Each structure stands twice: as structure tokens, then as C-alpha cells.
């Protein structure tokens, strides 16, 4: 019966993903709630989610709630996103001044200087973000209180679940993502050759990029 929790979560994942995908594509979701789109089903069959769907782990329920949270937050329903029990809509008043935006150019068009521009743009957007951020602070505070009360984030055997920085996981993730995302990676300008040139340019195109790449490589080797 315990595994039924994750199995039901795995069945709910395509439904949650359908709403999120339809929102970002600006299309109307299916009229029937229990009819997911084919691409949502494919994403739900992603090997990691499918594997944990038959074990009593929290990964799949957490993934479902994260997808629902992102969907609600994208629709500006921040209390629903934070608490999943209170619905809140925000509508701009006629003639209202557009809110300030964080400097966030596309990754392919961004340069080293855009990092500092993004930092300088933060104070301008803070007043607009605070009303939406308040619901999440309540959840964050509750999580912090739980960690203090539980003396850690682990619910089970703390001796075998010790949080630690595991650099090799980053390489596993990069290899895994590349293996499943290669059609997208090579579909850009220049194909696979263009991708290789772009990676080399970003890692060794300038002295700064070369220094940062070497520094991260050295840090990874030491850890």
C-alpha cells in the first residue's frame, strides 16, 4: 500500500505536466482533466521518474508538487503555488506602470558583463517581487523550523544519509542530459560542429573564460 502513494503520483504527473506545457505553449489544455497530452506522457516516462514511481520514495510526489507549483506560479497564483489551498489572482490596473524587469538575456547571447548587469538590476525588481514572494517565505520558514526540530533534513536513518557536495554528480547529470537531449543540442546553427565550436569558445575563447574553466576543473579534481 505504501508504494501506491508513488504510483498514484506517477499517474498524476502527466496531468500536471499537461497544464504546464499548455501554459508555456499558449494553447488551451484538453477539456477533460484526466486526458493528458502525448508529450506529457512521454516526459512522465522519463527513466528516473518511471523508476522511482514503483518505490516508496518521495521523488515522484515531490516532482508532481513542483510541477503544480511552477504551473500555479506561472499563472500568477502564488498563494496556490506556495500552499496549494488558497487561490489568488493578480491583474494589472489600466495605465499601471509596467514592473521593472531583471536583466536576464538568453544564455547564448549573454556575455560575462551580463552577470554584473543582472546583479545591478535586482534592486529595481525587489518591490515588485515582494508581494509574490511572501507566500513562499511562509513555506521556507516552516521548512526551516522542521529542519531545526528534526535536527536535519533526513527523515530516516541519518547515519546513512549525510548531505555532502558531490561534484561527480554534475558530470553524471551533464552526460545523462546530453544523451537524452542530443537532438536539441545538434539542431542549432552549424549542427554538431557548431555546437563544438560554441562550447570551445565559451570555455577557452578568452583569457577570462580559460581561467574560469581551468579553475573549475582544478576545484573539481580537488573535491
Backbone bond lengths (Angstrom), bond angles and torsions (degrees), N, CA, C in turn:
res aa  C-N    CA-C-N  psi(-1)  N-CA   C-N-CA  omega(-1)  CA-C   N-CA-C  phi
1 X - - - 1.458 - - 1.523 111.86 -
2 X 1.352 116.11 -30.73 1.462 118.27 -179.19 1.525 110.82 -63.92
3 X 1.333 116.12 -39.80 1.463 118.95 -178.98 1.522 112.06 -69.70
4 X 1.323 116.55 -15.54 1.459 119.40 177.28 1.525 110.85 -63.33
5 X 1.336 116.96 -29.16 1.470 120.82 178.97 1.522 110.91 -59.60
6 X 1.330 116.38 -49.82 1.466 119.77 -179.41 1.524 111.47 -72.77
7 X 1.326 117.45 -32.50 1.466 119.61 178.04 1.523 111.14 -64.36
8 X 1.324 116.70 -43.96 1.464 120.12 176.62 1.526 111.01 -64.56
9 X 1.336 116.23 -36.12 1.468 119.68 177.09 1.519 110.63 -64.70
10 X 1.337 116.38 -39.29 1.462 120.29 178.31 1.526 110.95 -65.07
11 X 1.327 117.25 -35.42 1.463 120.71 176.85 1.527 111.59 -71.13
12 X 1.340 116.71 -29.12 1.466 120.37 179.72 1.521 112.51 -81.46
13 X 1.335 116.97 -18.57 1.463 120.17 -176.53 1.527 113.02 -60.42
14 X 1.351 121.12 -45.64 1.473 119.28 178.22 1.519 113.17 -60.44
15 X 1.335 117.09 -34.54 1.465 120.27 179.57 1.521 110.27 -66.43
16 X 1.346 116.11 -43.10 1.463 119.74 178.91 1.525 111.25 -66.96
17 X 1.333 116.54 -41.44 1.463 120.17 179.85 1.522 111.66 -66.05
18 X 1.324 117.47 -32.64 1.466 120.65 178.88 1.516 110.74 -58.95
19 X 1.326 117.03 -45.24 1.468 120.79 -179.89 1.516 110.71 -64.28
20 X 1.337 116.78 -41.07 1.463 119.86 -178.50 1.526 111.26 -67.96
21 X 1.318 117.72 -44.06 1.463 121.21 -179.75 1.522 111.20 -65.22
22 X 1.326 116.93 -42.06 1.465 119.94 179.44 1.521 111.13 -64.99
23 X 1.322 116.87 -35.06 1.465 119.46 178.87 1.523 110.89 -64.47
24 X 1.321 117.28 -46.53 1.462 120.08 -176.89 1.526 112.05 -72.77
25 X 1.312 117.42 -24.12 1.462 120.43 176.98 1.522 112.61 -90.27
26 X 1.325 115.89 -2.86 1.463 121.81 179.45 1.525 111.69 57.65
27 X 1.330 114.94 43.06 1.457 120.30 176.50 1.527 108.79 -123.37
28 X 1.304 115.53 159.52 1.463 120.56 -178.38 1.532 109.21 -78.11
29 X 1.334 118.00 130.86 1.474 119.88 178.21 1.517 111.07 -69.17
30 X 1.318 118.17 163.81 1.472 120.65 178.48 1.525 111.19 -56.24
31 X 1.321 115.49 144.74 1.465 119.86 -178.05 1.520 112.09 -66.01
32 X 1.326 116.47 -32.39 1.464 120.70 178.38 1.525 109.38 -86.35
33 X 1.321 116.59 129.02 1.458 121.04 -176.44 1.515 112.32 -63.16
34 X 1.321 117.33 -37.03 1.461 121.68 -174.08 1.522 112.97 -93.00
35 X 1.331 117.55 21.86 1.468 121.73 178.52 1.525 108.50 -117.00
36 X 1.337 118.55 92.54 1.466 120.76 179.78 1.520 111.37 -77.04
37 X 1.315 116.00 162.31 1.458 121.39 177.26 1.529 109.70 -80.68
38 X 1.330 117.97 156.12 1.473 119.86 -179.05 1.526 113.43 -58.41
39 X 1.356 117.49 -40.37 1.457 118.48 -178.92 1.526 111.42 -67.09
40 X 1.339 117.94 -31.61 1.462 120.17 176.46 1.525 110.83 -66.73
41 X 1.323 116.42 -36.15 1.471 120.06 177.59 1.521 110.24 -66.73
42 X 1.338 116.60 -41.77 1.464 120.61 179.27 1.526 110.61 -61.58
43 X 1.322 117.01 -44.80 1.461 119.96 178.79 1.527 111.42 -64.31
44 X 1.311 117.34 -34.20 1.466 120.22 179.46 1.524 111.70 -69.55
45 X 1.323 116.77 -22.30 1.461 120.80 178.15 1.519 112.08 -88.39
46 X 1.321 116.62 11.02 1.467 120.63 175.24 1.527 108.36 -53.58
47 X 1.326 118.66 133.19 1.477 120.69 -169.28 1.524 115.57 -50.14
48 X 1.332 117.91 -42.59 1.462 118.80 -176.58 1.524 110.75 -66.41
49 X 1.331 117.19 -47.71 1.464 120.23 179.88 1.526 110.58 -63.00
50 X 1.320 117.33 -42.47 1.462 120.79 -179.36 1.525 110.86 -63.81
51 X 1.319 117.67 -40.42 1.467 121.27 -179.01 1.523 111.23 -64.44
52 X 1.339 116.60 -48.88 1.459 119.89 -178.19 1.527 112.36 -73.15
53 X 1.329 117.76 -11.90 1.455 119.89 178.70 1.515 113.77 -68.37
54 X 1.331 117.26 -13.64 1.463 120.66 -179.36 1.528 111.74 -113.03
55 X 1.315 117.03 13.30 1.460 122.56 175.57 1.520 108.61 -121.48
56 X 1.320 116.24 155.65 1.463 118.85 179.39 1.525 108.50 -86.07
57 X 1.325 115.36 72.74 1.451 123.16 176.58 1.529 107.79 -120.28
58 X 1.305 115.85 164.71 1.469 120.13 -177.55 1.520 112.81 -91.74
59 X 1.344 117.87 -0.62 1.458 119.73 -173.26 1.531 112.57 -61.36
60 X 1.327 117.17 -48.88 1.466 119.71 -175.59 1.525 111.83 -69.53
61 X 1.353 120.45 -47.59 1.473 118.25 174.66 1.519 112.82 -57.81
62 X 1.339 116.48 -38.75 1.465 119.30 178.02 1.519 110.78 -63.22
63 X 1.329 116.63 -41.50 1.465 120.58 179.55 1.523 111.03 -62.79
64 X 1.333 116.74 -41.34 1.464 120.39 179.05 1.523 110.48 -61.77
65 X 1.334 116.84 -45.21 1.457 119.89 -178.67 1.525 111.31 -69.04
66 X 1.334 117.29 -33.32 1.465 119.74 176.63 1.527 110.01 -65.26
67 X 1.325 117.06 -44.43 1.468 120.70 178.50 1.522 110.62 -61.74
68 X 1.335 117.13 -43.57 1.462 120.42 178.06 1.521 111.27 -64.94
69 X 1.333 116.38 -37.01 1.461 120.26 178.73 1.519 110.93 -65.06
70 X 1.343 116.78 -45.66 1.464 120.63 179.27 1.523 110.38 -63.83
71 X 1.328 116.91 -39.88 1.462 120.41 179.38 1.519 111.16 -62.83
72 X 1.332 116.47 -46.35 1.461 120.00 179.95 1.519 111.51 -66.70
73 X 1.340 116.80 -41.10 1.462 119.74 179.26 1.520 111.31 -66.44
74 X 1.334 117.64 -37.21 1.465 120.69 177.75 1.514 111.33 -63.88
75 X 1.319 116.05 -28.87 1.460 121.49 177.92 1.521 111.46 -90.01
76 X 1.345 115.77 11.57 1.463 122.54 178.10 1.530 112.31 65.75
77 X 1.302 117.90 27.42 1.463 123.18 176.64 1.532 107.75 -103.67
78 X 1.317 116.08 73.79 1.457 120.19 -168.86 1.525 113.16 -74.45
79 X 1.324 117.98 -34.28 1.463 118.59 175.89 1.527 110.73 -67.63
80 X 1.314 116.46 -37.92 1.460 119.67 175.78 1.517 110.31 -65.06
81 X 1.320 116.20 -39.65 1.457 119.98 179.16 1.517 111.37 -64.68
82 X 1.324 116.87 -37.64 1.459 120.23 -176.30 1.520 112.65 -83.09
83 X 1.308 117.21 -38.70 1.460 120.86 -173.41 1.520 113.58 -115.64
84 X 1.319 118.09 -16.68 1.466 123.73 -178.89 1.535 111.71 53.93
85 X 1.303 115.96 35.95 1.459 118.48 177.83 1.528 112.64 -149.19
86 X 1.355 117.49 -9.24 1.458 119.43 -178.00 1.511 108.43 -130.82
87 X 1.315 117.64 124.31 1.462 122.91 -175.75 1.515 110.43 -94.63
88 X 1.326 115.86 131.56 1.463 119.56 -178.32 1.515 108.59 -140.18
89 X 1.344 116.92 130.12 1.460 122.24 177.55 1.516 108.97 -113.68
90 X 1.310 115.48 146.60 1.456 120.92 177.14 1.518 108.07 -124.96
91 X 1.326 115.80 129.83 1.466 120.11 -177.98 1.519 108.53 -130.13
92 X 1.324 116.46 133.27 1.459 120.29 179.89 1.526 109.89 -72.08
93 X 1.312 116.71 137.31 1.454 121.83 178.28 1.525 110.34 -74.98
94 X 1.342 118.15 151.09 1.473 120.16 177.86 1.526 110.94 -58.96
95 X 1.317 115.81 130.78 1.457 120.24 179.44 1.509 114.22 78.67
96 X 1.325 117.28 4.30 1.463 119.82 -179.76 1.526 109.91 -69.18
97 X 1.319 116.13 140.80 1.459 121.53 -179.93 1.524 109.51 -65.45
98 X 1.330 118.06 131.04 1.466 119.76 179.58 1.525 110.55 -59.61
99 X 1.321 117.84 139.84 1.466 119.80 -179.85 1.523 111.22 -66.85
100 X 1.323 114.86 152.29 1.464 120.11 177.45 1.524 109.33 -66.77
101 X 1.308 115.17 150.49 1.451 120.24 -178.13 1.521 110.47 -115.79
102 X 1.320 114.40 144.25 1.453 120.58 175.37 1.525 109.25 -71.85
103 X 1.311 116.35 137.03 1.463 120.43 177.89 1.527 108.30 -68.16
104 X 1.309 116.59 108.17 1.464 121.01 -174.63 1.526 109.76 -145.52
105 X 1.338 117.69 75.50 1.468 120.42 -179.53 1.524 110.60 -72.09
106 X 1.332 117.66 161.57 1.470 120.05 175.86 1.522 111.28 -57.87
107 X 1.323 116.23 147.89 1.463 120.99 -175.02 1.531 112.07 -59.23
108 X 1.337 116.89 -38.41 1.459 119.49 -178.11 1.520 112.24 -69.90
109 X 1.342 116.69 -26.18 1.464 120.09 -178.97 1.520 112.61 -97.21
110 X 1.321 117.93 -6.17 1.465 121.31 -175.55 1.517 110.88 -81.17
111 X 1.320 114.83 148.75 1.453 122.00 175.74 1.514 110.53 -120.64
112 X 1.318 115.71 -177.45 1.464 119.86 -178.01 1.523 111.24 -64.26
113 X 1.334 117.32 -35.12 1.459 120.43 -178.96 1.513 113.67 -69.42
114 X 1.344 117.07 -22.65 1.465 119.75 179.54 1.522 111.94 -66.37
115 X 1.319 117.09 -23.41 1.465 120.05 177.76 1.523 110.34 -62.60
116 X 1.328 116.50 -43.93 1.465 120.33 -179.91 1.530 110.92 -73.45
117 X 1.342 116.98 -35.03 1.462 119.32 176.99 1.529 110.87 -62.85
118 X 1.330 116.43 -37.17 1.461 119.84 178.22 1.524 110.86 -64.62
119 X 1.333 116.47 -39.18 1.469 120.29 178.74 1.521 110.39 -64.94
120 X 1.339 117.39 -43.77 1.470 120.62 -178.47 1.528 111.68 -67.85
121 X 1.325 117.68 -23.83 1.465 119.68 -179.02 1.527 112.80 -83.69
122 X 1.333 117.70 -9.04 1.465 120.79 -177.81 1.525 112.63 -61.56
123 X 1.369 119.87 -47.66 1.479 118.51 -178.13 1.524 113.76 -57.47
124 X 1.334 118.68 -29.78 1.462 120.62 -178.21 1.526 112.47 -71.52
125 X 1.332 116.74 -28.59 1.464 119.21 -175.60 1.522 112.93 -96.62
126 X 1.335 117.28 -9.88 1.467 119.80 -177.70 1.529 112.48 -57.56
127 X 1.361 119.98 -47.65 1.479 118.68 179.91 1.525 113.82 -58.43
128 X 1.333 117.49 -33.79 1.463 120.09 179.69 1.528 112.15 -77.96
129 X 1.338 116.59 -24.97 1.458 119.98 -177.74 1.522 113.18 -85.71
130 X 1.332 117.20 -25.64 1.461 120.00 -174.40 1.531 113.37 -57.45
131 X 1.358 119.86 -47.87 1.474 117.98 -179.94 1.524 113.39 -58.27
132 X 1.334 116.41 -36.00 1.463 119.46 179.59 1.520 111.90 -79.11
133 X 1.342 116.42 -22.48 1.458 120.50 -175.41 1.523 112.51 -82.68
134 X 1.346 116.95 -23.83 1.467 120.83 -175.26 1.527 112.44 -56.24
135 X 1.354 120.28 -46.51 1.472 118.23 -179.62 1.519 113.38 -58.25
136 X 1.338 116.25 -35.53 1.460 119.11 -177.78 1.523 111.99 -74.61
137 X 1.344 117.12 -26.75 1.463 119.17 177.16 1.523 110.79 -65.88
138 X 1.340 117.12 -32.91 1.462 119.85 177.46 1.527 110.61 -64.06
139 X 1.339 115.92 -43.02 1.462 119.80 178.01 1.525 110.20 -66.06
140 X 1.335 116.96 -41.73 1.458 120.96 179.52 1.524 111.01 -63.25
141 X 1.332 116.76 -40.97 1.463 120.24 178.51 1.526 110.90 -65.06
142 X 1.333 116.56 -40.90 1.464 119.71 178.06 1.523 111.15 -63.95
143 X 1.329 116.33 -39.22 1.465 120.03 177.61 1.528 110.74 -65.06
144 X 1.333 116.93 -42.94 1.458 119.98 177.88 1.519 111.95 -61.62
145 X 1.338 116.64 -40.58 1.464 120.06 178.02 1.527 111.00 -63.90
146 X 1.338 116.35 -38.42 1.463 119.47 178.06 1.525 111.35 -64.77
147 X 1.338 117.15 -43.17 1.461 120.36 -179.83 1.523 110.49 -61.23
148 X 1.334 116.87 -41.93 1.466 120.16 178.53 1.524 110.53 -65.19
149 X 1.332 116.63 -44.98 1.463 120.48 -178.77 1.529 111.68 -66.50
150 X 1.346 116.80 -39.51 1.461 121.83 -177.81 1.523 112.74 -84.33
151 X 1.346 116.01 -8.79 1.469 122.05 -177.27 1.527 111.17 59.49
152 X 1.314 116.56 40.14 1.460 122.19 178.11 1.514 110.44 146.11
153 X 1.337 116.13 173.20 1.463 120.94 -178.47 1.522 112.26 -93.46
154 X 1.332 116.96 -7.37 1.462 121.19 -175.74 1.522 109.91 -85.44
155 X 1.330 116.23 133.14 1.463 120.90 178.41 1.522 112.14 -88.98
156 X 1.308 117.67 -27.21 1.460 121.02 -176.32 1.515 112.72 -102.18
157 X 1.326 114.52 -130.49 1.464 121.49 -177.46 1.523 109.65 -73.63
158 X 1.315 116.68 106.03 1.468 120.51 -176.93 1.522 112.36 -68.94
159 X 1.326 117.81 -26.35 1.464 120.00 -177.43 1.523 112.06 -68.07
160 X 1.331 116.96 -26.69 1.464 120.57 -179.67 1.522 113.07 -104.57
161 X 1.316 116.77 5.75 1.465 121.29 178.75 1.523 108.22 -134.26
162 X 1.314 115.47 80.46 1.459 121.77 -177.90 1.526 108.68 -107.79
163 X 1.338 118.99 117.62 1.473 120.58 178.21 1.527 111.08 -61.68
164 X 1.306 116.17 133.01 1.464 121.06 179.88 1.521 108.75 -154.70
165 X 1.326 115.57 154.97 1.458 121.23 176.82 1.521 109.11 -76.65
166 X 1.317 116.48 121.62 1.458 122.10 -176.14 1.526 108.58 -122.84
167 X 1.316 116.25 88.22 1.463 122.12 -176.43 1.530 112.88 -57.99
168 X 1.353 119.82 -41.75 1.472 118.22 -179.66 1.523 114.20 -56.14
169 X 1.339 117.86 -24.56 1.458 119.47 178.02 1.527 111.42 -60.59
170 X 1.339 116.60 -32.07 1.464 120.02 178.37 1.527 110.85 -63.96
171 X 1.335 116.16 -39.23 1.460 119.49 179.05 1.531 110.64 -71.29
172 X 1.342 116.76 -36.86 1.463 119.45 175.50 1.525 110.28 -61.06
173 X 1.327 115.26 -43.87 1.465 119.70 -179.61 1.526 110.88 -63.96
174 X 1.343 117.03 -42.79 1.462 120.62 -179.98 1.528 110.99 -62.87
175 X 1.340 116.59 -43.67 1.460 119.96 179.67 1.528 111.16 -66.75
176 X 1.328 116.27 -41.73 1.466 120.89 -179.48 1.523 110.66 -64.50
177 X 1.342 116.47 -44.93 1.463 120.71 -179.43 1.523 111.06 -65.86
178 X 1.336 116.30 -38.49 1.461 119.95 179.10 1.526 110.99 -65.42
179 X 1.337 116.27 -40.61 1.462 120.04 -178.56 1.522 111.58 -62.89
180 X 1.346 116.97 -38.38 1.458 119.71 -177.90 1.529 112.66 -91.61
181 X 1.322 116.93 -17.73 1.456 119.29 -176.42 1.512 114.85 -109.34
182 X 1.349 117.73 12.37 1.464 119.27 -175.85 1.529 113.64 -60.09
183 X 1.353 120.86 -32.90 1.477 117.20 177.75 1.522 112.86 -60.89
184 X 1.331 116.15 -36.58 1.464 119.48 178.97 1.520 110.55 -73.57
185 X 1.329 116.44 -38.84 1.459 120.20 -176.29 1.524 112.17 -64.51
186 X 1.317 117.29 -37.91 1.467 119.68 -175.87 1.522 112.47 -95.23
187 X 1.326 117.78 4.40 1.462 119.89 -179.46 1.523 112.42 -89.42
188 X 1.337 117.76 -0.42 1.450 120.87 178.96 1.514 111.94 -78.50
189 X 1.330 117.45 -177.18 1.467 120.95 178.85 1.527 111.41 -59.78
190 X 1.321 116.46 128.42 1.455 120.49 178.23 1.507 114.49 88.97
191 X 1.311 118.52 -6.79 1.458 121.04 179.04 1.515 112.40 64.96
192 X 1.341 115.68 -145.18 1.461 121.21 -177.81 1.526 111.38 -64.54
193 X 1.342 116.62 -37.17 1.473 119.93 179.01 1.521 110.29 -65.07
194 X 1.323 116.47 -43.76 1.457 120.01 178.09 1.512 112.16 -62.77
195 X 1.337 116.92 -37.10 1.462 120.71 177.32 1.520 110.50 -63.95
196 X 1.334 116.52 -44.69 1.461 119.80 178.68 1.517 112.40 -61.34
197 X 1.324 116.77 -41.78 1.466 120.22 178.56 1.525 111.28 -65.07
198 X 1.326 116.37 -39.18 1.465 120.22 -179.44 1.531 110.89 -66.53
199 X 1.341 116.59 -41.22 1.465 120.10 177.91 1.526 110.68 -64.02
200 X 1.330 116.12 -44.06 1.468 119.67 179.28 1.525 110.90 -63.39
201 X 1.330 116.50 -40.52 1.463 120.22 -179.96 1.517 111.18 -62.78
202 X 1.333 116.79 -40.70 1.459 120.18 -177.65 1.527 111.96 -75.02
203 X 1.324 117.43 -26.00 1.459 119.99 -179.59 1.521 112.88 -91.25
204 X 1.330 117.30 -35.48 1.465 120.29 -174.13 1.523 112.84 -134.54
205 X 1.333 117.81 15.39 1.458 120.74 -176.89 1.510 113.74 -68.46
206 X 1.318 117.92 -32.09 1.461 122.62 178.93 1.519 109.02 -131.11
207 X 1.326 115.52 167.99 1.461 119.87 178.17 1.525 111.11 -62.26
208 X 1.338 115.79 -37.36 1.470 119.56 179.43 1.520 110.90 -65.08
209 X 1.335 116.65 -47.13 1.461 120.25 179.29 1.528 111.17 -62.19
210 X 1.323 115.57 -40.49 1.457 119.52 179.49 1.523 111.15 -63.98
211 X 1.345 116.04 -42.67 1.461 119.73 179.50 1.520 112.17 -64.50
212 X 1.337 116.42 -42.75 1.469 120.04 179.36 1.524 110.64 -64.95
213 X 1.330 117.55 -42.01 1.464 120.92 -179.99 1.520 111.22 -63.48
214 X 1.323 116.63 -43.51 1.460 120.06 179.24 1.522 111.39 -66.97
215 X 1.338 116.27 -37.72 1.466 119.79 179.46 1.527 111.03 -64.39
216 X 1.336 116.95 -43.26 1.466 119.94 178.83 1.526 111.08 -67.34
217 X 1.326 117.04 -35.83 1.463 119.96 177.78 1.521 110.87 -64.92
218 X 1.329 116.12 -41.85 1.460 120.46 178.52 1.523 110.94 -65.77
219 X 1.333 115.86 -41.50 1.465 119.95 178.77 1.522 111.07 -63.53
220 X 1.326 116.58 -41.24 1.463 120.03 179.50 1.522 111.20 -64.77
221 X 1.337 116.56 -38.96 1.462 120.02 179.57 1.527 111.25 -66.29
222 X 1.337 116.64 -37.43 1.468 119.95 -179.23 1.518 111.78 -70.91
223 X 1.351 116.42 -34.59 1.461 119.61 -178.57 1.519 111.64 -81.57
